[in-house]
Amino acid sequence: MKEACRILGISESTMRRRIKKGLIKYRKPNNKDYRFKGKDILSAA
């Protein structure tokens, strides 16, 4: 999450809002940590 936020230049709260709105694709393999594909982060920029 922190790395993706750094790449996009946004805060974690903004990232969570974008995820909730469905603007950024993610997965949570262990129901705890967010995982993003690089192409999805770059396309959200």
mmJSON file of the N, C-alpha and C atoms, coordinates in Angstrom:
{"data_MODEL":{"atom_site":{
"group_PDB":["ATOM","ATOM","ATOM","ATOM","ATOM","ATOM","ATOM","ATOM","ATOM","ATOM","ATOM","ATOM","ATOM","ATOM","ATOM","ATOM","ATOM","ATOM","ATOM","ATOM","ATOM","ATOM","ATOM","ATOM","ATOM","ATOM","ATOM","ATOM","ATOM","ATOM","ATOM","ATOM","ATOM","ATOM","ATOM","ATOM","ATOM","ATOM","ATOM","ATOM","ATOM","ATOM","ATOM","ATOM","ATOM","ATOM","ATOM","ATOM","ATOM","ATOM","ATOM","ATOM","ATOM","ATOM","ATOM","ATOM","ATOM","ATOM","ATOM","ATOM","ATOM","ATOM","ATOM","ATOM","ATOM","ATOM","ATOM","ATOM","ATOM","ATOM","ATOM","ATOM","ATOM","ATOM","ATOM","ATOM","ATOM","ATOM","ATOM","ATOM","ATOM","ATOM","ATOM","ATOM","ATOM","ATOM","ATOM","ATOM","ATOM","ATOM","ATOM","ATOM","ATOM","ATOM","ATOM","ATOM","ATOM","ATOM","ATOM","ATOM","ATOM","ATOM","ATOM","ATOM","ATOM","ATOM","ATOM","ATOM","ATOM","ATOM","ATOM","ATOM","ATOM","ATOM","ATOM","ATOM","ATOM","ATOM","ATOM","ATOM","ATOM","ATOM","ATOM","ATOM","ATOM","ATOM","ATOM","ATOM","ATOM","ATOM","ATOM","ATOM","ATOM","ATOM","ATOM"],
"id":[1,2,3,4,5,6,7,8,9,10,11,12,13,14,15,16,17,18,19,20,21,22,23,24,25,26,27,28,29,30,31,32,33,34,35,36,37,38,39,40,41,42,43,44,45,46,47,48,49,50,51,52,53,54,55,56,57,58,59,60,61,62,63,64,65,66,67,68,69,70,71,72,73,74,75,76,77,78,79,80,81,82,83,84,85,86,87,88,89,90,91,92,93,94,95,96,97,98,99,100,101,102,103,104,105,106,107,108,109,110,111,112,113,114,115,116,117,118,119,120,121,122,123,124,125,126,127,128,129,130,131,132,133,134,135],
"type_symbol":["N","C","C","N","C","C","N","C","C","N","C","C","N","C","C","N","C","C","N","C","C","N","C","C","N","C","C","N","C","C","N","C","C","N","C","C","N","C","C","N","C","C","N","C","C","N","C","C","N","C","C","N","C","C","N","C","C","N","C","C","N","C","C","N","C","C","N","C","C","N","C","C","N","C","C","N","C","C","N","C","C","N","C","C","N","C","C","N","C","C","N","C","C","N","C","C","N","C","C","N","C","C","N","C","C","N","C","C","N","C","C","N","C","C","N","C","C","N","C","C","N","C","C","N","C","C","N","C","C","N","C","C","N","C","C"],
"label_atom_id":["N","CA","C","N","CA","C","N","CA","C","N","CA","C","N","CA","C","N","CA","C","N","CA","C","N","CA","C","N","CA","C","N","CA","C","N","CA","C","N","CA","C","N","CA","C","N","CA","C","N","CA","C","N","CA","C","N","CA","C","N","CA","C","N","CA","C","N","CA","C","N","CA","C","N","CA","C","N","CA","C","N","CA","C","N","CA","C","N","CA","C","N","CA","C","N","CA","C","N","CA","C","N","CA","C","N","CA","C","N","CA","C","N","CA","C","N","CA","C","N","CA","C","N","CA","C","N","CA","C","N","CA","C","N","CA","C","N","CA","C","N","CA","C","N","CA","C","N","CA","C","N","CA","C","N","CA","C"],
"label_alt_id":[null,null,null,null,null,null,null,null,null,null,null,null,null,null,null,null,null,null,null,null,null,null,null,null,null,null,null,null,null,null,null,null,null,null,null,null,null,null,null,null,null,null,null,null,null,null,null,null,null,null,null,null,null,null,null,null,null,null,null,null,null,null,null,null,null,null,null,null,null,null,null,null,null,null,null,null,null,null,null,null,null,null,null,null,null,null,null,null,null,null,null,null,null,null,null,null,null,null,null,null,null,null,null,null,null,null,null,null,null,null,null,null,null,null,null,null,null,null,null,null,null,null,null,null,null,null,null,null,null,null,null,null,null,null,null],
"label_comp_id":["MET","MET","MET","LYS","LYS","LYS","GLU","GLU","GLU","ALA","ALA","ALA","CYS","CYS","CYS","ARG","ARG","ARG","ILE","ILE","ILE","LEU","LEU","LEU","GLY","GLY","GLY","ILE","ILE","ILE","SER","SER","SER","GLU","GLU","GLU","SER","SER","SER","THR","THR","THR","MET","MET","MET","ARG","ARG","ARG","ARG","ARG","ARG","ARG","ARG","ARG","ILE","ILE","ILE","LYS","LYS","LYS","LYS","LYS","LYS","GLY","GLY","GLY","LEU","LEU","LEU","ILE","ILE","ILE","LYS","LYS","LYS","TYR","TYR","TYR","ARG","ARG","ARG","LYS","LYS","LYS","PRO","PRO","PRO","ASN","ASN","ASN","ASN","ASN","ASN","LYS","LYS","LYS","ASP","ASP","ASP","TYR","TYR","TYR","ARG","ARG","ARG","PHE","PHE","PHE","LYS","LYS","LYS","GLY","GLY","GLY","LYS","LYS","LYS","ASP","ASP","ASP","ILE","ILE","ILE","LEU","LEU","LEU","SER","SER","SER","ALA","ALA","ALA","ALA","ALA","ALA"],
"label_asym_id":["A","A","A","A","A","A","A","A","A","A","A","A","A","A","A","A","A","A","A","A","A","A","A","A","A","A","A","A","A","A","A","A","A","A","A","A","A","A","A","A","A","A","A","A","A","A","A","A","A","A","A","A","A","A","A","A","A","A","A","A","A","A","A","A","A","A","A","A","A","A","A","A","A","A","A","A","A","A","A","A","A","A","A","A","A","A","A","A","A","A","A","A","A","A","A","A","A","A","A","A","A","A","A","A","A","A","A","A","A","A","A","A","A","A","A","A","A","A","A","A","A","A","A","A","A","A","A","A","A","A","A","A","A","A","A"],
"label_entity_id":["1","1","1","1","1","1","1","1","1","1","1","1","1","1","1","1","1","1","1","1","1","1","1","1","1","1","1","1","1","1","1","1","1","1","1","1","1","1","1","1","1","1","1","1","1","1","1","1","1","1","1","1","1","1","1","1","1","1","1","1","1","1","1","1","1","1","1","1","1","1","1","1","1","1","1","1","1","1","1","1","1","1","1","1","1","1","1","1","1","1","1","1","1","1","1","1","1","1","1","1","1","1","1","1","1","1","1","1","1","1","1","1","1","1","1","1","1","1","1","1","1","1","1","1","1","1","1","1","1","1","1","1","1","1","1"],
"label_seq_id":[1,1,1,2,2,2,3,3,3,4,4,4,5,5,5,6,6,6,7,7,7,8,8,8,9,9,9,10,10,10,11,11,11,12,12,12,13,13,13,14,14,14,15,15,15,16,16,16,17,17,17,18,18,18,19,19,19,20,20,20,21,21,21,22,22,22,23,23,23,24,24,24,25,25,25,26,26,26,27,27,27,28,28,28,29,29,29,30,30,30,31,31,31,32,32,32,33,33,33,34,34,34,35,35,35,36,36,36,37,37,37,38,38,38,39,39,39,40,40,40,41,41,41,42,42,42,43,43,43,44,44,44,45,45,45],
"pdbx_PDB_ins_code":[null,null,null,null,null,null,null,null,null,null,null,null,null,null,null,null,null,null,null,null,null,null,null,null,null,null,null,null,null,null,null,null,null,null,null,null,null,null,null,null,null,null,null,null,null,null,null,null,null,null,null,null,null,null,null,null,null,null,null,null,null,null,null,null,null,null,null,null,null,null,null,null,null,null,null,null,null,null,null,null,null,null,null,null,null,null,null,null,null,null,null,null,null,null,null,null,null,null,null,null,null,null,null,null,null,null,null,null,null,null,null,null,null,null,null,null,null,null,null,null,null,null,null,null,null,null,null,null,null,null,null,null,null,null,null],
"Cartn_x":[0.826,0.0,0.875,1.864,2.702,3.445,3.955,4.69,3.76,2.569,1.606,1.202,1.013,0.674,1.811,3.038,4.198,4.279,4.039,4.086,3.023,1.83,0.733,0.799,1.56,1.656,0.404,-0.212,-1.44,-1.285,-2.184,-2.157,-2.849,-2.653,-3.3,-4.818,-5.306,-6.756,-7.348,-6.639,-7.091,-7.072,-6.044,-5.954,-7.128,-7.443,-8.566,-9.891,-10.065,-11.285,-11.36,-10.237,-10.209,-10.485,-9.958,-10.213,-11.697,-12.267,-13.689,-14.594,-14.197,-14.974,-14.743,-13.782,-13.495,-12.583,-11.866,-10.985,-9.63,-9.256,-7.97,-8.207,-7.693,-7.829,-6.814,-7.218,-6.347,-6.773,-5.951,-6.336,-5.781,-6.407,-5.98,-5.815,-4.657,-4.473,-4.598,-4.261,-4.34,-5.399,-6.293,-7.338,-6.779,-5.539,-4.923,-4.191,-3.275,-2.445,-3.029,-2.945,-3.369,-2.233,-2.571,-1.594,-2.104,-1.213,-1.563,-0.628,-1.117,-0.26,0.284,1.526,2.158,1.386,0.885,0.149,-1.137,-1.784,-3.001,-2.702,-1.59,-1.192,-0.827,-0.061,0.349,-0.834,-1.824,-2.991,-3.894,-3.776,-4.571,-3.951,-2.717,-1.992,-2.486],
"Cartn_y":[-1.185,0.0,1.255,1.304,2.502,2.773,1.71,1.875,2.37,1.815,2.246,3.707,4.087,5.48,6.415,5.988,6.802,7.001,5.924,6.006,6.969,6.896,7.758,9.157,9.314,10.617,10.98,9.965,10.182,9.583,9.955,9.417,8.052,7.321,6.018,6.156,7.225,7.407,7.658,8.405,8.624,7.312,6.51,5.207,4.326,4.312,3.487,3.953,5.261,5.779,5.33,5.398,4.98,3.487,2.693,1.248,0.995,1.68,1.503,1.872,2.891,3.315,2.403,1.478,0.562,1.146,2.201,2.855,2.166,1.394,0.702,-0.767,-1.636,-3.076,-3.533,-4.492,-5.023,-6.441,-7.096,-8.359,-8.401,-9.19,-9.34,-10.832,-11.382,-12.834,-13.401,-12.645,-13.141,-12.379,-11.683,-10.865,-9.78,-9.395,-8.362,-7.338,-7.798,-6.902,-6.693,-5.472,-5.174,-5.491,-6.051,-6.33,-5.715,-5.052,-4.386,-4.843,-4.856,-5.094,-3.74,-3.73,-2.487,-1.782,-2.552,-1.934,-1.269,-1.843,-1.232,0.068,0.117,1.348,2.424,2.044,3.025,3.528,2.684,3.139,4.039,3.94,4.793,6.174,6.318,7.58,8.69],
"Cartn_z":[0.0,0.0,0.0,0.862,0.958,-0.35,-0.964,-2.219,-3.324,-3.403,-4.419,-4.194,-2.958,-2.639,-3.02,-2.773,-3.128,-4.641,-5.387,-6.844,-7.364,-6.799,-7.244,-6.639,-5.578,-4.923,-4.153,-3.532,-2.758,-1.368,-0.468,0.887,0.917,2.012,2.147,2.216,2.837,2.915,1.527,0.693,-0.684,-1.444,-1.245,-1.906,-1.495,-0.217,0.258,-0.351,-0.493,-1.131,-2.585,-3.295,-4.703,-4.837,-3.911,-3.923,-3.691,-2.714,-2.382,-3.558,-4.32,-5.486,-6.687,-6.583,-7.684,-8.743,-8.411,-9.372,-9.501,-8.482,-8.495,-8.168,-9.03,-8.81,-7.776,-6.961,-5.925,-5.581,-4.791,-4.188,-2.77,-1.936,-0.545,-0.273,-0.624,-0.528,0.883,1.887,3.269,4.077,3.363,3.992,4.908,4.66,5.48,4.629,3.797,3.001,1.607,1.122,-0.243,-1.197,-2.346,-3.4,-4.689,-5.401,-6.642,-7.746,-8.967,-10.117,-10.554,-10.991,-11.409,-12.502,-13.482,-14.583,-14.093,-13.058,-12.536,-11.814,-11.106,-10.413,-11.424,-12.437,-13.439,-14.261,-14.506,-15.273,-14.411,-13.097,-12.215,-12.037,-12.453,-12.25,-13.124],
"occupancy":[1.0,1.0,1.0,1.0,1.0,1.0,1.0,1.0,1.0,1.0,1.0,1.0,1.0,1.0,1.0,1.0,1.0,1.0,1.0,1.0,1.0,1.0,1.0,1.0,1.0,1.0,1.0,1.0,1.0,1.0,1.0,1.0,1.0,1.0,1.0,1.0,1.0,1.0,1.0,1.0,1.0,1.0,1.0,1.0,1.0,1.0,1.0,1.0,1.0,1.0,1.0,1.0,1.0,1.0,1.0,1.0,1.0,1.0,1.0,1.0,1.0,1.0,1.0,1.0,1.0,1.0,1.0,1.0,1.0,1.0,1.0,1.0,1.0,1.0,1.0,1.0,1.0,1.0,1.0,1.0,1.0,1.0,1.0,1.0,1.0,1.0,1.0,1.0,1.0,1.0,1.0,1.0,1.0,1.0,1.0,1.0,1.0,1.0,1.0,1.0,1.0,1.0,1.0,1.0,1.0,1.0,1.0,1.0,1.0,1.0,1.0,1.0,1.0,1.0,1.0,1.0,1.0,1.0,1.0,1.0,1.0,1.0,1.0,1.0,1.0,1.0,1.0,1.0,1.0,1.0,1.0,1.0,1.0,1.0,1.0],
"B_iso_or_equiv":[0.0,0.0,0.0,0.0,0.0,0.0,0.0,0.0,0.0,0.0,0.0,0.0,0.0,0.0,0.0,0.0,0.0,0.0,0.0,0.0,0.0,0.0,0.0,0.0,0.0,0.0,0.0,0.0,0.0,0.0,0.0,0.0,0.0,0.0,0.0,0.0,0.0,0.0,0.0,0.0,0.0,0.0,0.0,0.0,0.0,0.0,0.0,0.0,0.0,0.0,0.0,0.0,0.0,0.0,0.0,0.0,0.0,0.0,0.0,0.0,0.0,0.0,0.0,0.0,0.0,0.0,0.0,0.0,0.0,0.0,0.0,0.0,0.0,0.0,0.0,0.0,0.0,0.0,0.0,0.0,0.0,0.0,0.0,0.0,0.0,0.0,0.0,0.0,0.0,0.0,0.0,0.0,0.0,0.0,0.0,0.0,0.0,0.0,0.0,0.0,0.0,0.0,0.0,0.0,0.0,0.0,0.0,0.0,0.0,0.0,0.0,0.0,0.0,0.0,0.0,0.0,0.0,0.0,0.0,0.0,0.0,0.0,0.0,0.0,0.0,0.0,0.0,0.0,0.0,0.0,0.0,0.0,0.0,0.0,0.0],
"pdbx_formal_charge":[null,null,null,null,null,null,null,null,null,null,null,null,null,null,null,null,null,null,null,null,null,null,null,null,null,null,null,null,null,null,null,null,null,null,null,null,null,null,null,null,null,null,null,null,null,null,null,null,null,null,null,null,null,null,null,null,null,null,null,null,null,null,null,null,null,null,null,null,null,null,null,null,null,null,null,null,null,null,null,null,null,null,null,null,null,null,null,null,null,null,null,null,null,null,null,null,null,null,null,null,null,null,null,null,null,null,null,null,null,null,null,null,null,null,null,null,null,null,null,null,null,null,null,null,null,null,null,null,null,null,null,null,null,null,null],
"auth_seq_id":[1,1,1,2,2,2,3,3,3,4,4,4,5,5,5,6,6,6,7,7,7,8,8,8,9,9,9,10,10,10,11,11,11,12,12,12,13,13,13,14,14,14,15,15,15,16,16,16,17,17,17,18,18,18,19,19,19,20,20,20,21,21,21,22,22,22,23,23,23,24,24,24,25,25,25,26,26,26,27,27,27,28,28,28,29,29,29,30,30,30,31,31,31,32,32,32,33,33,33,34,34,34,35,35,35,36,36,36,37,37,37,38,38,38,39,39,39,40,40,40,41,41,41,42,42,42,43,43,43,44,44,44,45,45,45],
"auth_comp_id":["MET","MET","MET","LYS","LYS","LYS","GLU","GLU","GLU","ALA","ALA","ALA","CYS","CYS","CYS","ARG","ARG","ARG","ILE","ILE","ILE","LEU","LEU","LEU","GLY","GLY","GLY","ILE","ILE","ILE","SER","SER","SER","GLU","GLU","GLU","SER","SER","SER","THR","THR","THR","MET","MET","MET","ARG","ARG","ARG","ARG","ARG","ARG","ARG","ARG","ARG","ILE","ILE","ILE","LYS","LYS","LYS","LYS","LYS","LYS","GLY","GLY","GLY","LEU","LEU","LEU","ILE","ILE","ILE","LYS","LYS","LYS","TYR","TYR","TYR","ARG","ARG","ARG","LYS","LYS","LYS","PRO","PRO","PRO","ASN","ASN","ASN","ASN","ASN","ASN","LYS","LYS","LYS","ASP","ASP","ASP","TYR","TYR","TYR","ARG","ARG","ARG","PHE","PHE","PHE","LYS","LYS","LYS","GLY","GLY","GLY","LYS","LYS","LYS","ASP","ASP","ASP","ILE","ILE","ILE","LEU","LEU","LEU","SER","SER","SER","ALA","ALA","ALA","ALA","ALA","ALA"],
"auth_asym_id":["A","A","A","A","A","A","A","A","A","A","A","A","A","A","A","A","A","A","A","A","A","A","A","A","A","A","A","A","A","A","A","A","A","A","A","A","A","A","A","A","A","A","A","A","A","A","A","A","A","A","A","A","A","A","A","A","A","A","A","A","A","A","A","A","A","A","A","A","A","A","A","A","A","A","A","A","A","A","A","A","A","A","A","A","A","A","A","A","A","A","A","A","A","A","A","A","A","A","A","A","A","A","A","A","A","A","A","A","A","A","A","A","A","A","A","A","A","A","A","A","A","A","A","A","A","A","A","A","A","A","A","A","A","A","A"],
"auth_atom_id":["N","CA","C","N","CA","C","N","CA","C","N","CA","C","N","CA","C","N","CA","C","N","CA","C","N","CA","C","N","CA","C","N","CA","C","N","CA","C","N","CA","C","N","CA","C","N","CA","C","N","CA","C","N","CA","C","N","CA","C","N","CA","C","N","CA","C","N","CA","C","N","CA","C","N","CA","C","N","CA","C","N","CA","C","N","CA","C","N","CA","C","N","CA","C","N","CA","C","N","CA","C","N","CA","C","N","CA","C","N","CA","C","N","CA","C","N","CA","C","N","CA","C","N","CA","C","N","CA","C","N","CA","C","N","CA","C","N","CA","C","N","CA","C","N","CA","C","N","CA","C","N","CA","C","N","CA","C"],
"pdbx_PDB_model_num":[1,1,1,1,1,1,1,1,1,1,1,1,1,1,1,1,1,1,1,1,1,1,1,1,1,1,1,1,1,1,1,1,1,1,1,1,1,1,1,1,1,1,1,1,1,1,1,1,1,1,1,1,1,1,1,1,1,1,1,1,1,1,1,1,1,1,1,1,1,1,1,1,1,1,1,1,1,1,1,1,1,1,1,1,1,1,1,1,1,1,1,1,1,1,1,1,1,1,1,1,1,1,1,1,1,1,1,1,1,1,1,1,1,1,1,1,1,1,1,1,1,1,1,1,1,1,1,1,1,1,1,1,1,1,1]
}}}
